[in-house]
Amino acid sequence: MPEMLIRGGRILDPSQGIDQVDDLWIADDQIAGLGPPAVSRHQNSTQPIVVDATGCIVSPGFVDLHCHLRDPGFEEKETIATGTRAAARGGFTTVCCMANTNPPIDSRAVVEYVQRTAHVTGVVRVLPVAAITRHMAGQELVEMGELAQAGVVAFSDDGRAVGSSRIMRYALEYSKMVDRPIAPHCEDRDLVSDGVMNEGPVATRLGLKGWPATGEEIEIARDILLAELTGGRLHLCHVTTAGGVELVRRAKEKGIRVTAEAMPHHLTLTDEWVAGKRWDGRSAEPYDTNTKVNPPLRAEADRRALVAGLRDGTIDCIATDHAPHTLVDKQCEYDFAAFGLSVFETALGALLRLVQAGDLDLPTLVSRLTVDPARAYRLPYGTLRPGAAADVAIFDPSAEWVVDPSQFASRGRNTPLAGQTLRGRVLVTIAGGRIVHLADDRRLAQTPSVREHVR
């Protein structure tokens, strides 16, 4: 690849405290630096690719600690190829894929399959998350040392709670040896039972089985206590309740090694969406199965608590929980529909609503999408420091667009945001120095043609 000049954008890099209009140079697949170049960054260098970022935000590529690429075993829902292209459209350049595949990511062989497939067909960086227990059955730990050596970045039985406190204790003890976080799905199965949405007035009105907030908070409290006991690394997946935020806040005040994530949908939607509420003020048909997600959309008070926790750092980062499904999985009665939303391509536009409403400032949002998730898993990404991998997202925070799932790169069309207008769109994504997404409607200064270099 020739050198690349990203010209005239607002450089926003929370890892360095940078917020200024400037140029960004990329060379040899790495960040070369800010500002005008010297006489020549490389003697005999070819004419650089020039990307005009005037009026746009230029940030590190987003880092997602929690997504489902479904490959191997569920390729009808998503593949590593389609999932990473969807991620690129959303500005994500590093994604950590969860272990609930078929077979699950619980052996070196499956880890290597994911890595090979991502290398050949993926367009962004894919880092596997291994299961905590063999076959995700909750009974016996995986070979954590071997899997850490193979390159997994965390351990999670996401989608299934580890019911045994003894097994979770052992996992957290081993986390210190392998220096990888344990990322549990916090759900008391007996208490949650067959709940399909948040327990509360909306569920009662709709006649749907409720899922109590306490069913999440009990497991959060248990795992925090076990992290305190063992000194292990705990990362809490998809926190959704006000009580959960408070438990994390208290744990951090005590110095317990815990980090936590929240999802775009839990930060911006509520259980009223199951009853047909939409942002544009129009009412949709209730019982839209595209609102069914695990954990469920919660009440407005929970959403506000999550935003406050994100703002003050109690919630460390935003992750997508991108969970694509087929139409068959969703076109059925609410009770029988699969849990999960397709999130990669709508994440930024939805989250920018928090900035537009004054609930979060833009530098904090970018931080929670870049350097903060990278720090939670100790990854060397989410930064524009010279010498770092050239992972860049360029987005126009004022660009309006209407969500049309039929145009998604993901195979999953399962989003409740269909037809909604979002303000904020990723125009260019650069992963490892290569352009992996270029919006069709962006007019770019091109020397030579930018489109010739899109991967």
Secondary structure by P-SEA (a helix, b strand, c coil): ccbbbbccccccccccccccbbbbbbcccccccccccccccccccccccccccccccccccbbbcccccccccccccccaaaaaaaaaaacccbbbbbcccccccccaaaaaaaaaaaacccccbbbbbbbcccccccccccaaaaaaaaccccccccccccccaaaaaaaaaacccccbbbbbccccccccccccccccaaaaaaccbbbbaaaaaaaaaaaaaaaaacccbbbbcccccaaaaaaaaaaaaacccccccccccccccccccccccccccccccccccccccccccccaaaaaaaaaaaaacccccccccbbbbccccccccccccccccccccaaaaaaacccccccccaaaaaaaacaaaaaacccccccccccccbbbbbbcccbbbbbbcccccccccccccccccccccccbbbccccccccccccccccccccccccc
